């Protein structure tokens, strides 16, 4: 067996460890490696040690079928006219607001696209089928899934008066849901439970129209077959139910459902909507092990602890989900039914659900976990709001403030004078400086985000004209000339600290709704405040803003779900979707989000959780900061195993002497800088919370080198996943990613402890490559190259033998 040993970096306090590794060891004989997958033994000498490794495939007998990622397009120009001053637009409850009008238009628009079962489909292939009111069953068969539905009472010709008239078809019921020949006991097509206690199910409804979805080859998936059905249900309920069997490019098969309802009843309020209902006795439910099915091969349970975590069965390669971050998945009716449901579902909004199955099941639990995660992520990439893409941007928070030293926190106050005023001049100067430094090194800055302090202190969420006399449109145009998009930070709560208190106080005096008796925060779902906020975002959009960072809503920092703030969360989702209909944008959800993968159907990035800054473990303040930040990422991994880590917002590169970092992270060693940059490489959300003047030429060189590496391998890094243990416990950990084509993998290992540690792994397990994954998993030859840290080596055993990498090796078995 070939083994690989890397000494890693010896930091400022790691000299002794370095000397211990500088022994005279004989070189490994020049011979071909044994037929085994590398099992590297990585030794990381001290707390300052990080190793980044690149591997690539020399050949493979089976190419990957997934097409390359779409090229990131620049933001589109806006042709909107300017809005009137929003402070004049507070409306009475009797007058329809702009947001209420948008909700109505959205409902009409959603009703018109009943057959659009997947985003970005070629519409000409799915809208020309004729309507049908007959009651024949529908059936679709794939390689792994077999589904069917039909009617309890089918259409027939009967004599009505003096004319022949077709009788109504009613009672939509599931007929079959089989995976690899095994039934899951599909119980009900849908169920709507009202607050009145009334219940409406699909079998209570009558058919209005139905049309088949024509088979079509789309980018990344094949639509095998499906139906779009319109129903008239009791209690004045109108329903659109669309279902399609899809085969994804990587081999998974998915039944995806679209559900839309509307009603003419004013008092029609939904308590819960159920879109999946299976017989749990046929599915081997995990019971009290339900929250940890990844550790249990043979049971069905939730993939995470947070709301919106899909149900999964590792052994059978299945996932089941209602695709909403608030969705609840679990057992009902004394454990006999496995359901996916959503409380407080609103009319006029399309809701989606999916049940998917991987290709061939892995021989081991580990292989099956790899396969399930990869197939789920391949599906998620097709249904999310936009394809995963890197976003390198400058954020003003730790450099520019509204009034330095006025709104500073107690922690940041001693260093507040290091900040500059957040104004038009300084923003343009920072953009120019960063673009100049990066462009000369082959890197393009994608965005610049105005954090807290850009708005008028006396008019929440509307521009401070004193600091920005030319308006945001002038900054957006200047930034666009440099290839940079403009973004803003906004808080549905009203914000934090002194600035947040001021917005809440002023908003309350304007008649905007607020939370609590003493107005601790603004109430996002209050009709007047939501209308105000909605108008403000659209004015910003029309001024050239194309990135929105929403920070502070719902249950706050430790949210695992919406709790009592379901309406706030749903309105935020709705507003972002409306913004996306106007222009191509990016959006990030910060405090108030939780790591459900279904957030990504609306936003591009989700906060890692925890406070902005913190320290944990050993080493310099900077090393402790990295350990703290990655401990928060580990919590995401632990709480939500199917959330893609590449879509997390980690907090960015924090390199500033101003405000909180000046007090909390007061260490500016180049080695620390390099490792902080390296550790951000495995996320697409690349935030530069920096003071550009603090970066020496060597720092800019390092930043450019690793940003270029990450952008060159963006398709690879979309697969970023966790390696190793818990940073907060001093355990070695890291990130890995793989994609084929280009059949390349990246690994990063970090030791948060002051003591040297070894970690043993196989490339297959580190890259999470099951045998059944297409492209590079079977029979390949591989090259290994270390791209950071001290020169790595490979040796046969733990006592002797060094061989300098790169070294080819077989990949097909341990």
Beta strands, then each sheet from edge to edge (+ up, - down):
strand 1: 3-6
strand 2: 39-44
strand 3: 50-59
strand 4: 138-141
strand 5: 145-153
strand 6: 157-160
strand 7: 163-166
strand 8: 170-179
strand 9: 182-183
strand 10: 191-194
strand 11: 199-201
strand 12: 206-213
strand 13: 216-218
strand 14: 221-233
strand 15: 237-248
strand 16: 253-263
strand 17: 270-279
strand 18: 300-302
strand 19: 311-313
strand 20: 318-322
strand 21: 328-332
strand 22: 337-343
strand 23: 351-357
strand 24: 391-395
strand 25: 400-401
strand 26: 420-421
strand 27: 447-450
strand 28: 455-456
strand 29: 459-463
strand 30: 485-490
strand 31: 514-515
strand 32: 521-522
strand 33: 545-550
strand 34: 586-589
strand 35: 605-607
strand 36: 648-649
strand 37: 653-655
strand 38: 685-690
strand 39: 721-724
strand 40: 733-739
strand 41: 744-750
strand 42: 757-762
strand 43: 781-786
strand 44: 792-795
strand 45: 803-804
strand 46: 809-810
sheet 1: 42+ 2- 1- 44+ 45-
sheet 2: 39+ 40- 41+ 3- 43+ 46-
sheet 3: 4+ 5- 8+ 9-
sheet 4: 6+ 7-
sheet 5: 11+ 10- 17+ 22- 21+
sheet 6: 12+ 14- 13+
sheet 7: 12+ 14- 15+ 16- 23+ 20- 19+ 18-
sheet 8: 36+ 35+ 34+ 33+ 30+ 27+ 24+ 38+ 37+
sheet 9: 25+ 26+
sheet 10: 28+ 29-
sheet 11: 31+ 32-
end
